[in-house]
């Protein structure tokens, strides 16, 4: 995080700051690649992801319906309240399905920790972190 004044930096310091954030972007991309590779190895990931998306979509639909109900009048309001009650039952089932597959996903992940590449041990990330450390010293106001 740069908390200093950009205008007070020399040209070299500005270049160092840009290089610092470029490396930060590379690290983020690499960590994302490693996470995607780890997810691809987990046999429960696709099902977990699908259950998560279904559950979240259901919650969003219920929120939208709730808003409609709040603006509705009498007969429409009663009909929407019935729909919301039905959705609450369906939400419970979706949550149970999500929780079950999430537990399997986490269990597999814990049992196969050694098979999954970690960002802290990745040679690219380590190298880029060291390069970033050098830039921190040359740019005043650059924290962590």
KADA-V699954 format. One record per pair of residues at least 12 apart in sequence whose C-alpha atoms are under 10 Angstrom apart, sorted by the first residue. I is the first residue (numbers start at 1). J is the second residue. Records with the same first field share a line. If there is no record, write none. Layout:
I = J ; J
This chain:
1 = 21 ; 136 ; 141 ; 142 ; 143 ; 144
2 = 17 ; 21 ; 136 ; 139 ; 140 ; 141 ; 142 ; 143 ; 144
3 = 140 ; 141 ; 142 ; 143
4 = 139 ; 140 ; 141 ; 142 ; 143
5 = 140 ; 141
6 = 139 ; 140 ; 141
8 = 140
9 = 139 ; 140 ; 141
10 = 139
12 = 138 ; 139
13 = 135 ; 136 ; 138 ; 139 ; 140
14 = 138 ; 139
15 = 135 ; 139
16 = 132 ; 134 ; 135 ; 136 ; 137 ; 138 ; 139
17 = 132 ; 135 ; 136 ; 138 ; 139 ; 140 ; 142
18 = 135
19 = 131 ; 132 ; 135
20 = 128 ; 129 ; 131 ; 132 ; 133 ; 134 ; 135 ; 136 ; 139 ; 142
21 = 132 ; 135
22 = 128 ; 132
23 = 125 ; 127 ; 128 ; 129 ; 131 ; 132
24 = 125 ; 128 ; 129 ; 132
26 = 124 ; 125 ; 128
27 = 119 ; 124 ; 125 ; 126 ; 127 ; 128 ; 129
28 = 119 ; 125
29 = 125
30 = 119 ; 122 ; 124 ; 125
31 = 117 ; 118 ; 119 ; 120 ; 122 ; 124 ; 125
32 = 119
33 = 119
34 = 116 ; 117 ; 118 ; 119 ; 122
35 = 116 ; 117 ; 118 ; 119
37 = 116 ; 117
38 = 109 ; 112 ; 113 ; 115 ; 116 ; 117 ; 118
39 = 105 ; 109 ; 116
41 = 108 ; 109 ; 112 ; 115 ; 116
42 = 104 ; 105 ; 106 ; 108 ; 109 ; 112 ; 116
43 = 104 ; 105 ; 108 ; 109
44 = 101 ; 102 ; 103 ; 104 ; 105 ; 106 ; 107 ; 108 ; 109
45 = 101 ; 102 ; 104 ; 105 ; 106 ; 108 ; 109
46 = 101 ; 105
47 = 97 ; 98 ; 101 ; 102 ; 105
48 = 97 ; 98 ; 99 ; 100 ; 101 ; 102 ; 103 ; 104 ; 105 ; 106
49 = 98 ; 101 ; 102 ; 105
50 = 98 ; 101
51 = 94 ; 95 ; 96 ; 97 ; 98 ; 99 ; 100 ; 101 ; 102
52 = 94 ; 95 ; 97 ; 98 ; 99 ; 101 ; 102
53 = 98
54 = 91 ; 94 ; 95 ; 98
55 = 90 ; 91 ; 92 ; 93 ; 94 ; 95 ; 96 ; 97 ; 98
56 = 91 ; 94 ; 95
58 = 87 ; 88 ; 90 ; 91 ; 94
59 = 87 ; 88 ; 91 ; 94
61 = 84 ; 87
62 = 83 ; 84 ; 85 ; 87 ; 88 ; 91
63 = 84
65 = 80 ; 81 ; 83 ; 84 ; 87
66 = 80 ; 81 ; 83 ; 84
67 = 80
68 = 80 ; 81
69 = 81 ; 83 ; 84
132 = 144
